[in-house]
Amino acid sequence: MIEQTLRTTPADATHWSIRSMAAETGFSHTTIRRMWAAFGLQPHRSQTFKLSDDPLFVDKVRDIVGLYLSPPNRALVLSIDEKSQIQALDANSRSCR
């Protein structure tokens, strides 16, 4: 079951869920949960770097890197790490902490 989790994916999904692995192997979902926890497995978390399929991706990367390497005079260049799982709020609806 551990090897199957690490080396395969279900035909209709990108990764195993606890319930899909339970249905495939015949173990209960609680057994799958315990076994995955014991081995530190989290198939829903991707461990690969994903590139954009935007046709202008390379041009956009060059623009951004260019700002860091040669910022305009009297300019401040900042970087913000976007987190896709966190919903951005309207600036007027959040408070500064």
C-alpha positions as CSV (number, residue, x, y, z in Angstrom):
1,M,0.0,0.0,0.0
2,I,2.9,2.4,0.8
3,E,4.6,1.6,-2.5
4,Q,1.3,2.0,-4.4
5,T,0.8,5.4,-2.7
6,L,4.2,6.6,-3.8
7,R,4.5,5.1,-7.3
8,T,1.0,5.2,-8.8
9,T,-2.0,7.4,-9.2
10,P,-5.7,6.5,-9.6
11,A,-7.0,6.4,-13.1
12,D,-9.5,9.2,-12.4
13,A,-7.4,11.6,-10.2
14,T,-4.0,13.2,-9.8
15,H,-3.3,11.6,-6.4
16,W,-4.6,9.1,-4.0
17,S,-7.1,10.2,-1.3
18,I,-7.5,8.2,1.8
19,R,-10.9,6.9,0.7
20,S,-9.8,6.1,-2.9
21,M,-6.8,4.1,-1.5
22,A,-9.0,2.3,1.0
23,A,-11.4,1.3,-1.8
24,E,-8.4,0.1,-4.0
25,T,-6.7,-1.9,-1.2
26,G,-9.6,-3.1,0.9
27,F,-8.1,-1.5,4.1
28,S,-10.4,0.8,6.1
29,H,-9.9,4.6,5.6
30,T,-8.8,4.9,9.2
31,T,-6.1,2.2,8.6
32,I,-4.9,4.1,5.5
33,R,-4.8,7.4,7.6
34,R,-2.7,5.8,10.3
35,M,-0.3,4.2,7.8
36,W,0.1,7.4,5.9
37,A,0.7,9.3,9.1
38,A,3.3,6.7,10.3
39,F,5.2,7.1,7.0
40,G,4.7,10.9,6.7
41,L,2.8,10.5,3.4
42,Q,0.6,13.4,2.1
43,P,-0.2,12.6,-1.5
44,H,-2.4,15.7,-1.8
45,R,0.8,17.8,-1.4
46,S,2.8,18.2,-4.6
47,Q,6.5,17.8,-4.3
48,T,7.3,19.1,-7.8
49,F,7.9,22.5,-9.2
50,K,5.3,23.6,-11.6
51,L,5.8,26.0,-14.5
52,S,3.1,28.1,-15.9
53,D,1.6,27.2,-19.3
54,D,1.2,31.0,-20.1
55,P,2.7,31.5,-23.5
56,L,4.2,34.8,-22.2
57,F,5.7,33.2,-19.1
58,V,9.4,33.6,-20.2
59,D,8.9,37.2,-21.1
60,K,7.2,37.9,-17.8
61,V,10.0,36.2,-15.9
62,R,12.6,38.3,-17.8
63,D,10.7,41.5,-16.9
64,I,10.6,40.6,-13.2
65,V,14.2,39.5,-13.0
66,G,15.2,42.7,-14.9
67,L,13.5,44.8,-12.1
68,Y,15.7,43.1,-9.5
69,L,18.9,43.3,-11.5
70,S,18.4,46.8,-12.7
71,P,15.7,48.7,-10.9
72,P,14.6,52.1,-12.2
73,N,16.2,55.1,-10.5
74,R,14.7,56.0,-7.1
75,A,12.5,52.9,-7.2
76,L,11.8,50.4,-4.5
77,V,11.3,46.8,-5.8
78,L,9.3,44.5,-3.5
79,S,8.4,40.9,-3.7
80,I,5.2,39.4,-2.4
81,D,4.8,35.6,-2.0
82,E,1.3,34.8,-3.2
83,K,-0.3,31.8,-1.5
84,S,-2.9,30.2,-3.6
85,Q,-4.7,28.6,-0.7
86,I,-5.3,32.0,1.0
87,Q,-7.9,34.3,-0.4
88,A,-6.7,37.8,-0.9
89,L,-9.0,40.3,0.8
90,D,-9.9,43.8,-0.4
91,A,-7.5,46.3,1.0
92,N,-10.4,48.3,2.6
93,S,-11.7,45.2,4.5
94,R,-8.6,44.2,6.3
95,S,-6.7,45.8,9.2
96,C,-3.0,46.2,9.5
97,R,-1.4,44.2,12.3
